[in-house]
Amino acid sequence: MSIYTPPRYIVWSTDQIDLSDPFQHRWYIWQVLTHGRAEDIRALNLDEVADVLDEIVLPEDVRNLWERFLEIRCAEG
């Protein structure tokens, strides 16, 4: 079990989340992509973001940004 206490500006509905739970992990990534600061986004594993991007509902502009960024990253990598 990987219990994490996220910053309140990212997650305000609970004090802790279990990042070993796939649902909570995807939910946390969604929270960071929509509410996180640059340092929070930098802390994400970009391979995990790419893996779950199709499974989470994001605002269109946020989704477009991430899809384009990951396309470029993949092409360069």
C-alpha positions in Angstrom: 0.0 0.0 0.0 1.3 3.4 -0.9 -0.5 6.0 1.1 0.1 9.6 0.1 -1.0 12.9 1.6 -1.6 15.3 -1.3 -1.5 19.1 -1.1 -4.9 20.6 -0.3 -4.9 22.7 -3.5 -4.8 19.4 -5.5 -7.1 17.2 -3.4 -9.4 18.8 -0.9 -11.9 15.9 -0.5 -9.7 13.6 1.5 -6.5 13.7 3.6 -4.9 10.6 2.1 -5.0 8.5 -1.1 -3.7 5.0 -1.8 -1.6 5.3 -4.9 -1.4 1.5 -5.1 -5.1 1.4 -5.9 -5.4 1.9 -9.7 -8.6 3.9 -9.5 -7.2 6.3 -6.9 -3.9 6.6 -8.8 -5.7 7.6 -12.1 -7.9 10.0 -10.1 -4.8 11.6 -8.5 -3.2 12.0 -11.9 -6.4 13.7 -13.1 -6.4 16.0 -10.1 -2.7 17.0 -10.7 -3.3 17.6 -14.5 -6.3 19.8 -13.7 -5.3 21.5 -10.4 -1.6 20.9 -9.9 1.2 23.5 -10.1 4.3 23.1 -12.3 6.2 21.3 -9.5 3.3 18.8 -9.0 3.2 18.0 -12.8 7.0 17.7 -12.9 6.7 15.0 -10.1 4.4 12.8 -12.3 5.7 9.8 -14.1 5.1 10.8 -17.8 4.8 7.2 -18.8 2.0 6.7 -16.3 0.3 9.9 -17.6 0.5 8.5 -21.2 -0.9 5.1 -20.0 -4.0 6.6 -18.3 -4.7 9.6 -20.6 -7.3 7.8 -22.6 -9.0 6.6 -19.3 -9.5 10.0 -17.7 -11.9 12.8 -18.7 -10.1 16.1 -18.9 -11.1 19.5 -20.1 -10.6 19.7 -23.9 -7.8 22.2 -23.7 -5.9 20.2 -21.1 -6.4 17.0 -23.0 -5.1 18.6 -26.3 -2.1 20.0 -24.5 -1.1 16.6 -23.0 -1.8 14.7 -26.2 0.4 17.0 -28.2 3.1 17.0 -25.6 3.2 13.2 -25.3 3.2 12.9 -29.2 6.3 15.2 -29.4 7.9 13.4 -26.5 7.4 10.0 -28.1 8.7 11.3 -31.5 11.8 12.6 -29.9 12.4 9.7 -27.6 
